[in-house]
Amino acid sequence: MADGRGEFEWNQTAAVESLIINMNRKEGSKTVHPDELNPYVKKAERRKKNTTLTGAAAWDYFRHVVESGALARVAKKQ
C-alpha cells in the first residue's frame, strides 16, 4: 500500500517538475517528460518520444482552470 501511495505521489511530483522545467527551458532544447524524473518508472518503460505542451498551450490551460474556479473549489474542500 505504501508503494502505491509513493508511486502516485511521484507521478504528481514528476508531472509538476517536468512542467516547470519545460516552461523555463531554452528555445530549441530538449523537452523533459515526467517519466524521466520518476524513479518508479523503469528505463525500459520510459517513453522514447516526448510529447509535451508548449509554453503557450500550458498557460492557456492554466488560465482556463483558474477562470473556471476549479482551484477555488479544491481549496474550499481542504
Residue pairs with C-beta under 8 A, 6 or more apart in sequence:
6 40
7 40
10 38
10 39
10 40
11 34
11 38
11 40
13 37
13 38
14 34
14 35
14 36
14 37
14 38
15 34
17 32
17 34
17 37
18 32
18 33
18 34
18 36
18 37
18 52
19 58
21 32
22 31
22 32
22 52
22 53
22 55
22 58
23 55
23 58
25 31
25 32
30 50
31 50
31 52
32 50
32 52
33 46
33 47
33 50
33 51
33 52
35 41
35 45
35 46
35 47
36 46
53 61
65 71
